[in-house]
Amino acid sequence: MSRKDENKGFICEHCGHKVLPMTNGGYRNHCPFCLYSKHVDGAPGDRRCLCNGLMEPVGLNYHSQKGFQIIHECLRCGQRNVNKVAERTVQPDEIDELLRLF
């Protein structure tokens, strides 16, 4: 699968917003409006996980090299993942939603 095929837009299953693909070289893996994600990746961008559960944003983490990361917990299987905050791209993450995670 090409990088272009892996970085597609989607309609958020939690809030219904249209989410555009990233424009800064990263992979879009969560909604910038409500911050929910979908459990589709085994490794970042691979889209190979079969769970497909909604992943609720449950916290915010800071990594010295990666910056701020959203902690997501799958509502179906309970797995937790971290995703970098989307910034400097089309549709950056909503600051009010990020602040809610503190």
Secondary structure, DSSP 8 states (H G I E B T S, - for coil): --HHHHS--EE-TTT--EE---SSSS---B-TTT--EES--SSTT----S---EEEEEEEEEETTTEEEEEEEETTT--EEEEE---SSSS---HHHHHHT-
